[in-house]
Amino acid sequence: MLQNFLRTQGGRPDYNLVAETLMFLDTVCGSTKGSLGVFGEIGEHNFSLITQTLITLTEFCQGPCHENQNTLAMHESNGLDIIISLVLNDIKPLADEHMELALEIKSNASKLLLAIMESRHDSENAERLSLKPMKCQLQMLTK
């Protein structure tokens, strides 16, 4: 019930903290609308902020809370692109000097992807996740 409250408070106006946190992750990674090539912005200076944001988003989904999972999977910011990119791509400059920090970000992003699919009996979010890497790879090839 409290996880749903983070998304909708039942009054006017509602503040969707799940979506806002996802957009915050998008911004703190240096992205605009889920584009790739965001990793020039990730360094020691914002490592803990990114890590805590990933952990927070994971907590929003676990339990599971299907509505929060759907919010993350279907949000207009293409936040899934950012999360998948964190897992699949090198996190340069951070990885050059602090590989253990880059691996921690990758681990937390992986946990978030698992939380988005946790205890689902439909394939909707899993299909979105399986199609995203192909989309990301195509975008990288066209740049």
N, C-alpha and C positions, 0 to 999 in steps of 0.2 A: 504494500500500500504506500509506503514511504518512497519507494523507487518511482512509482507512478506520480507521486506528488512533485517530484523533481521535474517532471515533464509538463504537468498540468495541475494547477492549484484549484481549479473549479470556480474561479472568480474572474472578475474583469479587472485588468487584463491578466492573462496567463503569461508566465515566463517559462519558456522551455529551456531549462538549464542543461538538459542533455544535448540539445542542438547547439546551444551557445558554447558549451565546453568543446564540442567537436569543431566549431568554427574557430575557437581559440587555438586549438591544436593546429589547425590549418594556418592560422596567422603566425603563430610562434615558430613554425617550421619554415616560414618565409614564403609561403605559397599564396596564391590567389586562386580560389575555386579549384583546388585539387590538382593543379598542374604539377608536372614532374620538374626535376631540376631544382628542388627546394633545399637541397642539402648543403648549399654554401652558407646557409644561415645557422646550421646546427653546430654548436661548439661547446666548450666547457662552460661558457657563460649562461647558456640556457638548457644544459643537459638535465638538471634536476627539475626544471619547470616542465620539460617535455615528458620526462619519466613520470612525474606526479600526475600529469594530465592523462597519460595512457592508463595509469593505474586507476584513476578516478573513473574514466570511461568504462573500464573493465568492471568496476564495482557497480556502476549504473546498470549493467547488463546481467550480472550474475544473479543467480537465484532460481531460475532465470526470470527476467522481466522481458517478456516478448515485445511489448510495446516500445521499450527503450532499445531493444535489439533492432527493431524495425526502423526506429528513428535514425540510428546510426547507419544502417544499411541503405536507407533510401533517401538520405538527406541531400538536398540540392547542392551542397558544397563539395560533393564528391569526396567526402572525408575518407571513404574506403580506399580511394586512390592513394591518399597520403599514407594511410596505415599499411597498405600493401607495399608501397614504395619503401617504407622504412624497413620492412622485412626483406625485400628482394634486392635492394640496391646498396651499394657502398655508401656509408655516411662519411663522406670526405669532409673536410679537414679534421673532424673529430677522430675518425678511425686512424688517421696517420700518426697522431700523437697519443691517443688514449683508446686503443682497441677495446679494452674491457668496458669502457663507457658506451661505445657504439654497440657492442654486443648486448649490453643491458637494455638499451633502447629497442633493439631487435627482439629481444626476449619479451619485453612488455608489449610490444606491438603484436607479436604472435599470440600472446595470451588474450589480448583484446579481440583478435580475429576469432579465436576459439570461443570466447564469451558471446560473441555475436551469433554464433551457431549453436550454443549450448541448449540441449533439450528441445530442439525443434523437431516437430513431426512433419513439417512441410519442407520443401526444398528451395523455397524462394530465396532466402538469404545465402544458402550454399551456392545456388546458381549465380547469384550476383558476385559472390567471392570468386567463383571459378572462372567467370568471364572477365573479371577485372585485370588479372595479370596479362591476358592476351591483349586487352585494350591498352594497357600500360606499355607493353612491348611494342605495339604498333605505333603509339605516339612517339616513343623514343626513336624508332626507325625513321619516322617522317621528319624529325627535327634535324 
